[in-house]
Amino acid sequence: MNYSEVLQALDKANAFDLYRLQIALDNMLNDPKRIIEIKMALRLGQEIEYYDAPSNRLEPAIVEKIKQTKAVVRNTRDGRCWQISLCAINLQGRDTDIELTKPEGLTKNELRVGDIVGFGDRTGTEQHGTVVRLNQKTATIESEDGSWRVSYGLLYKVIEHQQ
Protein backbone atom coordinates (compact mmCIF):
# COMPACT_ATOMS: atom_id res chain seq x y z
CA MET A 1 0.00 0.00 0.00
CA ASN A 2 1.36 3.41 -0.90
CA TYR A 3 0.93 5.40 2.33
CA SER A 4 2.01 8.62 0.63
CA GLU A 5 -0.85 8.42 -1.88
CA VAL A 6 -3.37 7.55 0.85
CA LEU A 7 -2.29 10.53 2.97
CA GLN A 8 -2.46 12.87 -0.02
CA ALA A 9 -6.03 11.73 -0.70
CA LEU A 10 -7.00 12.07 2.97
CA ASP A 11 -5.51 15.56 3.14
CA LYS A 12 -8.66 16.78 1.35
CA ALA A 13 -11.00 15.21 3.94
CA ASN A 14 -12.61 17.28 6.69
CA ALA A 15 -12.34 16.43 10.40
CA PHE A 16 -15.69 14.59 10.48
CA ASP A 17 -14.71 12.39 7.53
CA LEU A 18 -11.40 11.56 9.21
CA TYR A 19 -13.14 10.76 12.51
CA ARG A 20 -15.62 8.48 10.74
CA LEU A 21 -12.75 6.75 8.95
CA GLN A 22 -10.90 6.30 12.26
CA ILE A 23 -13.94 4.50 13.72
CA ALA A 24 -14.20 2.25 10.66
CA LEU A 25 -10.47 1.45 10.85
CA ASP A 26 -10.73 0.64 14.57
CA ASN A 27 -13.59 -1.76 13.80
CA MET A 28 -11.51 -3.46 11.10
CA LEU A 29 -8.44 -3.72 13.36
CA ASN A 30 -10.52 -5.36 16.10
CA ASP A 31 -12.07 -7.92 13.72
CA PRO A 32 -11.46 -11.34 15.34
CA LYS A 33 -10.60 -12.88 11.94
CA ARG A 34 -7.66 -10.48 11.54
CA ILE A 35 -6.46 -11.10 15.10
CA ILE A 36 -6.61 -14.89 14.67
CA GLU A 37 -4.74 -14.62 11.36
CA ILE A 38 -1.91 -12.71 13.06
CA LYS A 39 -1.78 -15.07 16.06
CA MET A 40 -1.57 -18.12 13.78
CA ALA A 41 1.46 -16.61 12.01
CA LEU A 42 3.36 -15.90 15.26
CA ARG A 43 5.61 -18.25 17.22
CA LEU A 44 7.49 -17.70 20.48
CA GLY A 45 11.08 -16.72 19.71
CA GLN A 46 10.17 -15.52 16.22
CA GLU A 47 12.07 -12.51 14.87
CA ILE A 48 9.63 -9.81 13.75
CA GLU A 49 9.42 -6.10 13.02
CA TYR A 50 6.77 -3.90 14.60
CA TYR A 51 5.75 -0.33 13.94
CA ASP A 52 6.63 2.01 16.80
CA ALA A 53 4.45 5.14 16.54
CA PRO A 54 6.51 7.47 18.80
CA SER A 55 9.67 6.94 16.71
CA ASN A 56 7.73 6.47 13.43
CA ARG A 57 9.80 3.49 12.36
CA LEU A 58 9.90 -0.28 12.28
CA GLU A 59 11.68 -1.88 15.23
CA PRO A 60 13.24 -5.36 15.21
CA ALA A 61 12.09 -7.65 18.01
CA ILE A 62 11.66 -11.22 19.21
CA VAL A 63 8.25 -12.55 20.30
CA GLU A 64 8.32 -13.40 24.02
CA LYS A 65 4.61 -13.96 24.74
CA ILE A 66 1.37 -13.94 22.73
CA LYS A 67 -1.75 -12.63 24.49
CA GLN A 68 -5.38 -12.13 23.38
CA THR A 69 -4.84 -8.94 21.32
CA LYS A 70 -1.25 -8.05 22.26
CA ALA A 71 2.23 -9.51 22.17
CA VAL A 72 5.15 -9.06 24.52
CA VAL A 73 8.28 -8.53 22.45
CA ARG A 74 11.95 -7.90 23.22
CA ASN A 75 13.29 -5.06 21.10
CA THR A 76 16.60 -6.28 19.66
CA ARG A 77 17.85 -2.72 19.20
CA ASP A 78 17.72 -1.78 22.92
CA GLY A 79 16.95 -5.12 24.66
CA ARG A 80 13.81 -3.77 26.36
CA CYS A 81 10.50 -5.65 26.51
CA TRP A 82 7.33 -4.01 25.21
CA GLN A 83 3.68 -5.00 25.06
CA ILE A 84 2.41 -4.12 21.59
CA SER A 85 -0.79 -4.54 19.62
CA LEU A 86 -0.77 -7.61 17.39
CA CYS A 87 -1.77 -5.30 14.53
CA ALA A 88 1.53 -3.38 14.89
CA ILE A 89 3.51 -6.44 13.75
CA ASN A 90 4.69 -6.20 10.14
CA LEU A 91 4.26 -9.86 9.15
CA GLN A 92 4.32 -9.23 5.40
CA GLY A 93 7.41 -6.99 5.48
CA ARG A 94 5.48 -3.99 4.14
CA ASP A 95 7.26 -0.76 3.26
CA THR A 96 6.19 1.94 5.73
CA ASP A 97 7.96 4.95 4.22
CA ILE A 98 5.91 8.07 3.60
CA GLU A 99 7.35 10.56 1.18
CA LEU A 100 5.09 13.43 0.21
CA THR A 101 6.08 15.68 -2.66
CA LYS A 102 5.94 19.32 -1.68
CA PRO A 103 8.20 22.30 -2.23
CA GLU A 104 9.90 22.47 1.17
CA GLY A 105 9.88 21.22 4.73
CA LEU A 106 8.93 17.87 6.18
CA THR A 107 5.99 16.50 8.12
CA LYS A 108 6.01 14.34 11.25
CA ASN A 109 4.98 11.37 9.09
CA GLU A 110 8.13 11.67 6.97
CA LEU A 111 10.59 11.56 9.89
CA ARG A 112 11.87 8.83 12.15
CA VAL A 113 13.87 9.01 15.34
CA GLY A 114 17.48 8.60 14.22
CA ASP A 115 17.11 10.43 10.87
CA ILE A 116 19.77 13.01 10.00
CA VAL A 117 18.22 16.40 9.17
CA GLY A 118 19.28 19.95 8.50
CA PHE A 119 17.78 23.38 9.20
CA GLY A 120 18.77 27.01 9.44
CA ASP A 121 19.08 28.41 12.97
CA ARG A 122 18.00 31.93 14.03
CA THR A 123 21.29 33.42 12.82
CA GLY A 124 20.98 31.79 9.41
CA THR A 125 23.68 29.23 10.13
CA GLU A 126 23.01 25.82 8.65
CA GLN A 127 22.74 23.14 11.34
CA HIS A 128 22.70 19.34 11.02
CA GLY A 129 21.73 16.81 13.60
CA THR A 130 19.90 13.65 14.55
CA VAL A 131 16.18 13.45 15.32
CA VAL A 132 15.87 12.26 18.92
CA ARG A 133 12.16 12.90 19.50
CA LEU A 134 9.03 13.61 17.46
CA ASN A 135 6.86 16.13 19.29
CA GLN A 136 3.40 17.32 18.24
CA LYS A 137 4.56 20.42 16.30
CA THR A 138 8.36 20.17 16.44
CA ALA A 139 11.17 17.64 16.27
CA THR A 140 13.92 17.57 18.88
CA ILE A 141 17.28 17.58 17.11
CA GLU A 142 20.67 16.85 18.70
CA SER A 143 23.57 18.56 16.94
CA GLU A 144 27.18 19.36 17.78
CA ASP A 145 25.93 22.75 19.05
CA GLY A 146 23.32 21.29 21.41
CA SER A 147 19.65 20.35 21.42
CA TRP A 148 17.09 22.14 19.22
CA ARG A 149 13.30 22.02 18.90
CA VAL A 150 12.56 22.77 15.26
CA SER A 151 9.24 23.05 13.42
CA TYR A 152 8.79 20.22 10.90
CA GLY A 153 8.32 22.68 8.04
CA LEU A 154 11.85 24.04 8.57
CA LEU A 155 13.58 20.65 8.33
CA TYR A 156 15.05 18.84 5.36
CA LYS A 157 16.60 15.38 5.12
CA VAL A 158 20.37 15.13 4.85
CA ILE A 159 21.75 12.37 2.66
CA GLU A 160 25.41 12.62 3.73
CA HIS A 161 26.75 14.48 6.71
CA GLN A 162 30.36 14.56 7.84
CA GLN A 163 31.02 15.52 11.43
MDTraj code that builds the backbone (N, CA, C; nanometers):
import mdtraj as md
import numpy as np

residues = "MET ASN TYR SER GLU VAL LEU GLN ALA LEU ASP LYS ALA ASN ALA PHE ASP LEU TYR ARG LEU GLN ILE ALA LEU ASP ASN MET LEU ASN ASP PRO LYS ARG ILE ILE GLU ILE LYS MET ALA LEU ARG LEU GLY GLN GLU ILE GLU TYR TYR ASP ALA PRO SER ASN ARG LEU GLU PRO ALA ILE VAL GLU LYS ILE LYS GLN THR LYS ALA VAL VAL ARG ASN THR ARG ASP GLY ARG CYS TRP GLN ILE SER LEU CYS ALA ILE ASN LEU GLN GLY ARG ASP THR ASP ILE GLU LEU THR LYS PRO GLU GLY LEU THR LYS ASN GLU LEU ARG VAL GLY ASP ILE VAL GLY PHE GLY ASP ARG THR GLY THR GLU GLN HIS GLY THR VAL VAL ARG LEU ASN GLN LYS THR ALA THR ILE GLU SER GLU ASP GLY SER TRP ARG VAL SER TYR GLY LEU LEU TYR LYS VAL ILE GLU HIS GLN GLN".split()
xyz = np.array([
    [0.0852, -0.1176, 0.0000],
    [0.0000, 0.0000, 0.0000],
    [0.0894, 0.1234, 0.0000],
    [0.0578, 0.2182, -0.0836],
    [0.1361, 0.3411, -0.0904],
    [0.0777, 0.4414, 0.0095],
    [0.1420, 0.4527, 0.1268],
    [0.0925, 0.5401, 0.2326],
    [0.0947, 0.6864, 0.1906],
    [0.1917, 0.7232, 0.1090],
    [0.2009, 0.8624, 0.0633],
    [0.0768, 0.9012, -0.0167],
    [0.0338, 0.8136, -0.1070],
    [-0.0854, 0.8422, -0.1878],
    [-0.2107, 0.8474, -0.1009],
    [-0.2213, 0.7563, -0.0041],
    [-0.3371, 0.7547, 0.0846],
    [-0.3442, 0.8852, 0.1634],
    [-0.2311, 0.9288, 0.2193],
    [-0.2292, 1.0532, 0.2973],
    [-0.2601, 1.1743, 0.2111],
    [-0.2134, 1.1753, 0.0873],
    [-0.2455, 1.2870, -0.0019],
    [-0.3954, 1.2924, -0.0294],
    [-0.4578, 1.1768, -0.0473],
    [-0.6028, 1.1733, -0.0702],
    [-0.6782, 1.2166, 0.0553],
    [-0.6329, 1.1722, 0.1721],
    [-0.7000, 1.2066, 0.2970],
    [-0.6796, 1.3521, 0.3367],
    [-0.5780, 1.4165, 0.2820],
    [-0.5514, 1.5557, 0.3136],
    [-0.6687, 1.6454, 0.2751],
    [-0.7501, 1.6001, 0.1809],
    [-0.8662, 1.6782, 0.1354],
    [-0.9910, 1.6539, 0.2211],
    [-0.9845, 1.5554, 0.3103],
    [-1.1002, 1.5214, 0.3937],
    [-1.1140, 1.6205, 0.5088],
    [-1.2397, 1.6417, 0.5518],
    [-1.2611, 1.7280, 0.6686],
    [-1.2499, 1.6446, 0.7965],
    [-1.2543, 1.7099, 0.9113],
    [-1.2344, 1.6428, 1.0397],
    [-1.3384, 1.5339, 1.0640],
    [-1.4653, 1.5598, 1.0275],
    [-1.5692, 1.4593, 1.0482],
    [-1.5404, 1.3345, 0.9652],
    [-1.5031, 1.3536, 0.8384],
    [-1.4715, 1.2390, 0.7525],
    [-1.3559, 1.1575, 0.8117],
    [-1.2538, 1.2252, 0.8624],
    [-1.1396, 1.1557, 0.9215],
    [-1.1801, 1.0808, 1.0481],
    [-1.2661, 1.1422, 1.1296],
    [-1.3139, 1.0764, 1.2509],
    [-1.3924, 0.9501, 1.2153],
    [-1.4807, 0.9623, 1.1174],
    [-1.5620, 0.8480, 1.0745],
    [-1.4720, 0.7367, 1.0210],
    [-1.3698, 0.7729, 0.9471],
    [-1.2748, 0.6753, 0.8947],
    [-1.1972, 0.6087, 1.0081],
    [-1.1606, 0.6854, 1.1102],
    [-1.0899, 0.6302, 1.2265],
    [-1.1747, 0.5227, 1.2949],
    [-1.3041, 0.5476, 1.3099],
    [-1.3939, 0.4496, 1.3725],
    [-1.4010, 0.3230, 1.2871],
    [-1.4137, 0.3406, 1.1551],
    [-1.4204, 0.2254, 1.0655],
    [-1.2909, 0.1439, 1.0711],
    [-1.1764, 0.2138, 1.0757],
    [-1.0474, 0.1445, 1.0849],
    [-1.0339, 0.0691, 1.2176],
    [-1.0768, 0.1311, 1.3270],
    [-1.0734, 0.0643, 1.4570],
    [-1.1561, -0.0642, 1.4540],
    [-1.2738, -0.0577, 1.3914],
    [-1.3589, -0.1764, 1.3805],
    [-1.2886, -0.2856, 1.2999],
    [-1.2213, -0.2482, 1.1933],
    [-1.1509, -0.3457, 1.1104],
    [-1.0319, -0.4058, 1.1863],
    [-0.9597, -0.3228, 1.2604],
    [-0.8443, -0.3720, 1.3361],
    [-0.8858, -0.4692, 1.4455],
    [-1.0039, -0.4508, 1.5018],
    [-1.0523, -0.5363, 1.6101],
    [-1.1313, -0.6565, 1.5605],
    [-1.1369, -0.6777, 1.4303],
    [-1.2066, -0.7921, 1.3723],
    [-1.1360, -0.9210, 1.4175],
    [-1.2088, -1.0107, 1.4840],
    [-1.1461, -1.1336, 1.5340],
    [-1.0753, -1.2153, 1.4252],
    [-1.1248, -1.2137, 1.3030],
    [-1.0601, -1.2877, 1.1938],
    [-0.9182, -1.2369, 1.1702],
    [-0.8997, -1.1058, 1.1738],
    [-0.7659, -1.0483, 1.1537],
    [-0.6737, -1.0845, 1.2705],
    [-0.7257, -1.0780, 1.3916],
    [-0.6460, -1.1097, 1.5101],
    [-0.6020, -1.2560, 1.5067],
    [-0.6930, -1.3462, 1.4743],
    [-0.6609, -1.4889, 1.4669],
    [-0.5566, -1.5143, 1.3586],
    [-0.5704, -1.4480, 1.2459],
    [-0.4741, -1.4623, 1.1356],
    [-0.3326, -1.4244, 1.1806],
    [-0.3221, -1.3155, 1.2557],
    [-0.1912, -1.2709, 1.3058],
    [-0.1376, -1.3715, 1.4070],
    [-0.2219, -1.4144, 1.5014],
    [-0.1780, -1.5072, 1.6056],
    [-0.1300, -1.6396, 1.5467],
    [-0.1966, -1.6852, 1.4409],
    [-0.1573, -1.8115, 1.3780],
    [-0.0209, -1.8000, 1.3096],
    [0.0183, -1.6800, 1.2696],
    [0.1463, -1.6605, 1.2008],
    [0.2619, -1.6389, 1.2984],
    [0.2318, -1.6181, 1.4268],
    [0.3359, -1.5895, 1.5256],
    [0.3781, -1.7138, 1.6024],
    [0.5056, -1.7191, 1.6385],
    [0.5608, -1.8247, 1.7223],
    [0.6517, -1.7611, 1.8266],
    [0.6572, -1.8189, 1.9458],
    [0.7489, -1.7696, 2.0479],
    [0.8918, -1.7797, 1.9953],
    [0.9709, -1.6748, 2.0179],
    [1.1084, -1.6716, 1.9711],
    [1.1245, -1.6225, 1.8278],
    [1.0134, -1.5973, 1.7617],
    [1.0174, -1.5520, 1.6224],
    [1.0716, -1.4098, 1.6129],
    [1.1579, -1.3853, 1.5131],
    [1.2067, -1.2509, 1.4870],
    [1.1039, -1.1786, 1.4009],
    [1.0641, -1.0593, 1.4455],
    [0.9627, -0.9811, 1.3749],
    [1.0066, -0.8356, 1.3690],
    [0.9298, -0.7556, 1.2981],
    [0.9415, -0.6100, 1.3023],
    [0.8050, -0.5563, 1.3406],
    [0.8033, -0.4541, 1.4248],
    [0.6772, -0.3901, 1.4603],
    [0.6905, -0.2400, 1.4399],
    [0.5760, -0.1767, 1.4148],
    [0.5747, -0.0327, 1.3937],
    [0.5630, 0.0368, 1.5283],
    [0.6613, 0.1236, 1.5566],
    [0.6626, 0.2011, 1.6804],
    [0.6201, 0.3434, 1.6472],
    [0.5000, 0.3826, 1.6895],
    [0.4452, 0.5144, 1.6539],
    [0.5287, 0.6313, 1.7061],
    [0.5750, 0.6308, 1.8331],
    [0.6515, 0.7474, 1.8797],
    [0.7773, 0.7758, 1.7984],
    [0.8455, 0.6709, 1.7511],
    [0.9666, 0.6936, 1.6714],
    [0.9380, 0.6890, 1.5221],
    [0.8160, 0.6524, 1.4823],
    [0.7725, 0.6465, 1.3429],
    [0.8652, 0.5592, 1.2590],
    [0.8959, 0.4402, 1.3111],
    [0.9803, 0.3489, 1.2356],
    [0.9521, 0.2052, 1.2770],
    [0.9982, 0.1128, 1.1939],
    [0.9898, -0.0284, 1.2279],
    [1.1021, -0.0625, 1.3239],
    [1.0692, -0.1436, 1.4239],
    [1.1676, -0.1877, 1.5229],
    [1.1816, -0.3396, 1.5147],
    [1.3046, -0.3904, 1.5193],
    [1.3242, -0.5361, 1.5208],
    [1.2998, -0.5907, 1.6617],
    [1.2401, -0.7083, 1.6691],
    [1.2090, -0.7654, 1.8006],
    [1.1955, -0.9166, 1.7917],
    [1.1901, -0.9782, 1.9093],
    [1.1664, -1.1216, 1.9209],
    [1.0409, -1.1410, 2.0058],
    [0.9514, -1.2286, 1.9606],
    [0.8254, -1.2545, 2.0305],
    [0.8544, -1.3334, 2.1576],
    [0.8128, -1.2762, 2.2717],
    [0.8322, -1.3403, 2.4023],
    [0.7042, -1.4078, 2.4520],
    [0.5883, -1.3440, 2.4255],
    [0.4607, -1.3960, 2.4743],
    [0.3508, -1.3462, 2.3825],
    [0.2506, -1.4316, 2.3572],
    [0.1372, -1.3936, 2.2734],
    [0.0130, -1.3931, 2.3619],
    [-0.0545, -1.2774, 2.3679],
    [-0.1752, -1.2629, 2.4489],
    [-0.2975, -1.2559, 2.3575],
    [-0.4127, -1.2177, 2.4133],
    [-0.5379, -1.2131, 2.3376],
    [-0.5300, -1.1180, 2.2179],
    [-0.4929, -0.9924, 2.2409],
    [-0.4843, -0.8942, 2.1320],
    [-0.3492, -0.8231, 2.1303],
    [-0.2555, -0.8688, 2.2136],
    [-0.1247, -0.8049, 2.2261],
    [-0.0154, -0.9101, 2.2246],
    [0.1062, -0.8633, 2.2075],
    [0.2228, -0.9513, 2.2171],
    [0.3272, -0.8811, 2.3027],
    [0.4005, -0.9587, 2.3792],
    [0.5151, -0.9063, 2.4524],
    [0.6367, -0.9391, 2.3663],
    [0.7119, -0.8354, 2.3306],
    [0.8283, -0.8535, 2.2446],
    [0.9510, -0.7916, 2.3099],
    [1.0678, -0.8465, 2.2761],
    [1.1947, -0.7896, 2.3219],
    [1.2578, -0.7186, 2.2023],
    [1.2685, -0.5867, 2.2151],
    [1.3291, -0.5057, 2.1098],
    [1.4763, -0.5433, 2.0995],
    [1.5201, -0.5851, 1.9810],
    [1.6598, -0.6278, 1.9657],
    [1.7546, -0.5094, 1.9509],
    [1.7005, -0.3911, 1.9300],
    [1.7852, -0.2723, 1.9202],
    [1.8297, -0.2256, 2.0594],
    [1.7362, -0.2275, 2.1580],
    [1.7715, -0.1784, 2.2916],
    [1.7572, -0.2844, 2.4018],
    [1.7072, -0.4043, 2.3688],
    [1.6947, -0.5118, 2.4660],
    [1.5768, -0.5011, 2.5605],
    [1.4941, -0.3973, 2.5454],
    [1.3809, -0.3775, 2.6364],
    [1.2582, -0.4540, 2.5876],
    [1.1742, -0.4954, 2.6833],
    [1.0497, -0.5654, 2.6507],
    [0.9353, -0.4647, 2.6411],
    [0.8482, -0.4883, 2.5438],
    [0.7329, -0.4013, 2.5210],
    [0.6107, -0.4871, 2.4951],
    [0.4953, -0.4388, 2.5405],
    [0.3677, -0.5002, 2.5060],
    [0.3097, -0.4187, 2.3918],
    [0.2877, -0.4826, 2.2781],
    [0.2409, -0.4115, 2.1594],
    [0.1135, -0.4761, 2.1061],
    [0.0387, -0.4004, 2.0296],
    [-0.0790, -0.4536, 1.9620],
    [-0.0343, -0.5549, 1.8567],
    [-0.1086, -0.6627, 1.8429],
    [-0.0766, -0.7607, 1.7390],
    [-0.0781, -0.6957, 1.6005],
    [-0.1648, -0.5957, 1.5825],
    [-0.1766, -0.5296, 1.4528],
    [-0.0541, -0.4458, 1.4175],
    [0.0322, -0.4169, 1.5154],
    [0.1525, -0.3375, 1.4888],
    [0.2646, -0.4220, 1.4293],
    [0.2470, -0.5538, 1.4247],
    [0.3506, -0.6436, 1.3747],
    [0.3440, -0.6477, 1.2224],
    [0.4580, -0.6258, 1.1610],
    [0.4686, -0.6200, 1.0143],
    [0.5023, -0.7592, 0.9600],
    [0.4030, -0.8475, 0.9566],
    [0.4256, -0.9865, 0.9152],
    [0.4619, -1.0003, 0.7679],
    [0.4070, -0.9126, 0.6835],
    [0.4317, -0.9230, 0.5402],
    [0.5529, -0.8416, 0.4936],
    [0.6233, -0.7777, 0.5866],
    [0.7407, -0.6989, 0.5476],
    [0.7050, -0.5788, 0.4614],
    [0.5948, -0.5134, 0.4923],
    [0.5476, -0.3989, 0.4135],
    [0.6400, -0.2788, 0.4300],
    [0.6516, -0.2005, 0.3236],
    [0.7264, -0.0757, 0.3264],
    [0.6403, 0.0280, 0.3978],
    [0.6966, 0.0970, 0.4956],
    [0.6187, 0.1939, 0.5729],
    [0.6607, 0.3379, 0.5468],
    [0.7487, 0.3594, 0.4495],
    [0.7964, 0.4946, 0.4217],
    [0.6851, 0.5820, 0.3656],
    [0.6843, 0.7075, 0.4101],
    [0.5906, 0.8074, 0.3602],
    [0.6732, 0.9225, 0.3071],
    [0.6612, 0.9474, 0.1788],
    [0.7349, 1.0565, 0.1176],
    [0.6376, 1.1402, 0.0355],
    [0.6007, 1.2539, 0.0899],
    [0.5092, 1.3429, 0.0213],
    [0.5890, 1.4419, -0.0624],
    [0.5388, 1.4713, -0.1809],
    [0.6082, 1.5677, -0.2656],
    [0.5494, 1.7053, -0.2405],
    [0.6338, 1.7940, -0.1921],
    [0.5942, 1.9319, -0.1676],
    [0.7193, 2.0172, -0.1784],
    [0.7036, 2.1474, -0.1951],
    [0.8202, 2.2301, -0.2233],
    [0.9267, 2.2326, -0.1145],
    [0.8896, 2.2386, 0.0121],
    [0.9904, 2.2467, 0.1170],
    [0.9366, 2.1971, 0.2495],
    [1.0268, 2.1653, 0.3397],
    [0.9884, 2.1217, 0.4730],
    [0.9434, 1.9769, 0.4764],
    [0.9354, 1.9250, 0.5957],
    [0.8931, 1.7871, 0.6176],
    [0.7706, 1.7850, 0.7068],
    [0.7078, 1.6693, 0.7175],
    [0.5986, 1.6498, 0.8121],
    [0.6423, 1.5444, 0.9136],
    [0.5704, 1.5333, 1.0213],
    [0.6009, 1.4341, 1.1247],
    [0.5994, 1.2930, 1.0662],
    [0.5102, 1.2692, 0.9699],
    [0.4983, 1.1368, 0.9092],
    [0.6203, 1.0977, 0.8275],
    [0.6971, 1.1952, 0.7824],
    [0.8129, 1.1674, 0.6972],
    [0.9415, 1.1458, 0.7763],
    [0.9384, 1.1675, 0.9069],
    [1.0586, 1.1565, 0.9894],
    [1.0535, 1.0371, 1.0820],
    [1.1725, 0.9880, 1.1157],
    [1.1874, 0.8828, 1.2148],
    [1.2930, 0.9269, 1.3148],
    [1.2809, 0.8793, 1.4363],
    [1.3872, 0.9006, 1.5340],
    [1.5124, 0.8351, 1.4764],
    [1.6229, 0.9089, 1.4777],
    [1.7483, 0.8597, 1.4216],
    [1.7813, 0.9168, 1.2853],
    [1.6835, 0.9799, 1.2170],
    [1.7108, 1.0426, 1.0873],
    [1.8060, 1.1605, 1.1041],
    [1.8884, 1.1845, 1.0034],
    [1.9770, 1.3010, 1.0002],
    [1.9047, 1.4099, 0.9211],
    [1.8925, 1.5289, 0.9811],
    [1.8216, 1.6401, 0.9169],
    [1.9047, 1.7669, 0.9262],
    [1.8645, 1.8637, 0.8466],
    [1.9279, 1.9946, 0.8504],
    [1.8225, 2.1028, 0.8628],
    [1.8664, 2.2226, 0.9057],
    [1.7784, 2.3381, 0.9203],
    [1.8662, 2.4606, 0.9388],
    [1.8071, 2.5766, 0.9181],
    [1.8771, 2.7011, 0.9444],
    [1.8395, 2.7526, 1.0819],
    [1.9401, 2.7888, 1.1646],
    [1.9083, 2.8412, 1.2970],
    [1.8710, 2.9895, 1.2876],
    [1.8473, 3.0531, 1.4013],
    [1.8004, 3.1928, 1.4026],
    [1.8993, 3.2905, 1.3400],
    [2.0267, 3.2533, 1.3396],
    [2.1286, 3.3423, 1.2819],
    [2.1514, 3.3138, 1.1343],
    [2.0810, 3.2146, 1.0808],
    [2.0976, 3.1787, 0.9409],
    [2.2052, 3.0742, 0.9174],
    [2.2658, 3.0260, 1.0245],
    [2.3682, 2.9230, 1.0129],
    [2.3023, 2.7883, 0.9891],
    [2.3558, 2.7136, 0.8939],
    [2.3013, 2.5819, 0.8648],
    [2.3443, 2.4844, 0.9738],
    [2.2485, 2.4124, 1.0296],
    [2.2735, 2.3142, 1.1345],
    [2.2342, 2.1755, 1.0832],
    [2.3026, 2.0732, 1.1325],
    [2.2703, 1.9341, 1.1017],
    [2.2666, 1.8574, 1.2327],
    [2.1794, 1.7613, 1.2388],
    [2.1735, 1.6807, 1.3600],
    [2.0841, 1.5594, 1.3429],
    [2.0678, 1.4889, 1.4527],
    [1.9901, 1.3652, 1.4546],
    [1.8578, 1.3883, 1.5263],
    [1.7500, 1.3376, 1.4682],
    [1.6181, 1.3452, 1.5320],
    [1.6186, 1.2522, 1.6526],
    [1.5907, 1.3081, 1.7708],
    [1.5869, 1.2262, 1.8923],
    [1.4461, 1.2122, 1.9488],
    [1.3547, 1.2991, 1.9029],
    [1.2157, 1.2902, 1.9501],
    [1.1247, 1.3597, 1.8511],
    [1.0049, 1.3013, 1.8306],
    [0.9031, 1.3613, 1.7456],
    [0.7930, 1.4155, 1.8355],
    [0.7868, 1.5469, 1.8473],
    [0.6858, 1.6129, 1.9294],
    [0.5638, 1.6430, 1.8432],
    [0.4607, 1.7045, 1.9000],
    [0.3399, 1.7324, 1.8240],
    [0.3655, 1.8287, 1.7086],
    [0.4344, 1.9405, 1.7336],
    [0.4563, 2.0425, 1.6299],
    [0.6024, 2.0601, 1.5918],
    [0.6930, 2.0009, 1.6689],
    [0.8360, 2.0167, 1.6444],
    [0.9076, 1.8834, 1.6582],
    [1.0289, 1.8792, 1.6064],
    [1.1170, 1.7645, 1.6275],
    [1.2315, 1.8107, 1.7165],
    [1.2748, 1.7259, 1.8069],
    [1.3919, 1.7568, 1.8879],
    [1.5132, 1.7012, 1.8148],
    [1.6094, 1.7912, 1.7888],
    [1.7284, 1.7579, 1.7111],
    [1.8516, 1.7753, 1.7994],
    [1.9391, 1.6752, 1.8004],
    [2.0673, 1.6848, 1.8704],
    [2.1748, 1.7122, 1.7664],
    [2.2477, 1.8222, 1.7846],
    [2.3575, 1.8559, 1.6937],
    [2.4834, 1.8783, 1.7754],
    [2.5922, 1.9072, 1.7071],
    [2.7176, 1.9357, 1.7777],
    [2.7032, 2.0584, 1.8670],
    [2.6124, 2.1511, 1.8297],
    [2.5927, 2.2750, 1.9052],
    [2.4863, 2.2642, 2.0139],
    [2.4316, 2.1461, 2.0362],
    [2.3321, 2.1289, 2.1409],
    [2.2021, 2.0713, 2.0896],
    [2.0979, 2.0876, 2.1722],
    [1.9649, 2.0351, 2.1418],
    [1.8763, 2.1469, 2.0882],
    [1.7964, 2.1156, 1.9856],
    [1.7087, 2.2144, 1.9223],
    [1.5687, 2.1557, 1.9100],
    [1.4677, 2.2400, 1.9243],
    [1.3302, 2.2025, 1.8897],
    [1.2958, 2.2825, 1.7657],
    [1.2722, 2.2131, 1.6560],
    [1.2562, 2.2774, 1.5257],
    [1.1229, 2.2351, 1.4647],
    [1.0488, 2.3320, 1.4118],
    [0.9236, 2.3052, 1.3423],
    [0.9506, 2.2135, 1.2232],
    [0.8604, 2.1184, 1.1988],
    [0.8790, 2.0224, 1.0904],
    [0.8974, 2.0904, 0.9553],
    [0.8258, 2.1989, 0.9319],
    [0.8323, 2.2676, 0.8038],
    [0.9671, 2.3309, 0.7740],
    [1.0525, 2.3443, 0.8757],
    [1.1852, 2.4039, 0.8568],
    [1.2949, 2.2989, 0.8367],
    [1.2595, 2.1730, 0.8433],
    [1.3577, 2.0652, 0.8332],
    [1.3681, 2.0102, 0.6917],
    [1.4846, 1.9572, 0.6601],
    [1.5055, 1.8836, 0.5358],
    [1.5961, 1.7650, 0.5669],
    [1.5782, 1.6574, 0.4899],
    [1.6600, 1.5383, 0.5125],
    [1.7997, 1.5609, 0.4574],
    [1.8983, 1.5063, 0.5266],
    [2.0373, 1.5133, 0.4850],
    [2.0799, 1.3746, 0.4407],
    [2.1321, 1.3665, 0.3186],
    [2.1746, 1.2375, 0.2659],
    [2.3095, 1.1974, 0.3253],
    [2.4081, 1.2860, 0.3170],
    [2.5413, 1.2622, 0.3726],
    [2.5792, 1.3761, 0.4624],
    [2.6315, 1.3431, 0.5784],
    [2.6749, 1.4480, 0.6712],
    [2.8048, 1.4051, 0.7361],
    [2.9074, 1.4872, 0.7227],
    [3.0360, 1.4561, 0.7839],
    [3.0524, 1.5413, 0.9067],
    [3.0886, 1.4788, 1.0171],
    [3.1017, 1.5517, 1.1427],
    [3.2408, 1.6071, 1.1575],
])
top = md.Topology()
chain = top.add_chain()
for i, resn in enumerate(residues, 1):
    res = top.add_residue(resn, chain, resSeq=i)
    for name in ("N", "CA", "C"):
        top.add_atom(name, md.element.get_by_symbol(name[0]), res)
traj = md.Trajectory(xyz[None], top)
